[in-house]
Amino acid sequence: MTACAIEPSAADEEDSAPGAGCTITVDGAYAARLAQQDGSCFPERWTLDGPEPYAVPLPGNQPEEPGTEVQPMGDGRVLIRRLVDGRHHFALLYPTGPGTGELPLGAVEYPDGGADEGASLRLLPPAPGGVRAYALAVGPRSSAVWLVAGGTFGPEQLAVVPGRCSGGVWLDRDGRMLALDRELGGRTKAVVVDLERGGEVSPLLQIAADSDDRLLLADPDSGLILVGSDAPSPGQERLGWGVLGSTLPVRFPESLRVPECRDCVVTPFAVQPGQVLVPESCGVALRIDGPLGSWVGAWRPRARRMCHLPAPEGWLSGAGLWTQDGVLRLPYATGEVPCGVAAVAVPWGETGEAGGSGETGEYGGPGDAGPGDPVHDGAAAGASGTPGEQAEPDPPGPVVARPVPLQQAPLARLVTN
């Protein structure tokens, strides 16, 4: 199973409370959240891979601050980030009978505000494998990626990226290639940071020279990516999809919009795993926020419509995962059920299913786009590659995928099986 969290923009990060909601490991075995009881906050670990989900509270000696972040690790421990006197302290929490054990990991001095106006630090989404955890420190002119759990000598700075970065999407199953949305020169473009080559930065996504292009989700199995860009509608971000390694442009289908609700915000949060070489069949789960509340959307590239589903009562909004066989699992908590997971079988049906690769064409590129289906050449910077060109077969032995720009080269080499 694969779980993906919402990747907020820089503005969203400033407006939202860190630690809100629920974070799930990539394999779907554990989740963690900052729960509340009687006005006090405390970490809580959820176990999701057993017959029934259950929660274990991990309270400390005193209530946690609302801005505290927690993240589950692959072995069941919970990473916690606390801000104390301008220093970000990291520790691993674990249950010890009636109490909570705590293993301090060290601290990073990167104050929120202070002398460096606009500086911040937050945990990145859970890394594949569940052994390591990373944080993104954003300053006025550069951003740094820190290894905060799983290292040898405490927190370690791995990379410095010029510009202010947000988001955070893992592109491979090894936890090596990290995509970030970098704001530089007044524009936001997705870049790739290679954590095993000294933090080498490469361009990843450029749909138009004057557009803001963010990577929202990526599935290493199928290569399906979800992007947000204002290229098709200047000044207004739209959702699009593409495939790592494809020579076709990024597509922006009407089915990824909610035209009957102009004030709705649509945010993808999970992709169905295990769909090797068939990205058009991958289910995508989306959180839809409107004036009357939040609900769940389910969509896949080959469909010409979105399925709208009611969210379970107490849904930890924006959290969820798919099983390989296409069941959407949504965690929720209510007074009667403090730890629950709703299993939703999406009624795809046959109506609205499109044959082939989907309902959109691409802006400035070839394709089967219909009216109102803008298509943009997915571009990022890179080597050559003509439309329809077959990707070169991987050489024998383990191969480390290298990032290549979408505009000038296919993204196949980013995909590792």
Buried (B, 14 or more C-beta within 10 A) or exposed (E): BBBBBBBBBBEBBEEEEBBBBBBBBBBBBBBBBBBEEEEEBBBBBBBBEEEEBEBBEBBBEEBBEEBBBBBBBBEBBBBBBBBEEEBBBBBBBBBEEEEBEBEEBBBBEBBBEEEBEEBBBBBBBBBBBBEBBBBBBBBEEBBBBBBBBBBEEBBBBBBBBEBBBBBBBBBBBBBBBBBBBBBBEEBBBBBBBBBEEEBEBBBBBBBBEEBBBBBBBBBBBBBBBBBBBBBBEEEEBBBBBBBBBBBBBBBBBBBBBBEEBEEBBBBBBBBBBBBEEBBBBBBBBBBBBBEEEBBBBBBBBBBBBBBEBEBBEBBBBBBBBBBEEBBBBBBBBEEEBBBBBBEBEBEBEEEBEBEEBBBBBBBBBBBBBEEEBBBBBBBBBBEEBEEEEEBEEBEEEEEEBBBBBBBBBBBBBBBBE
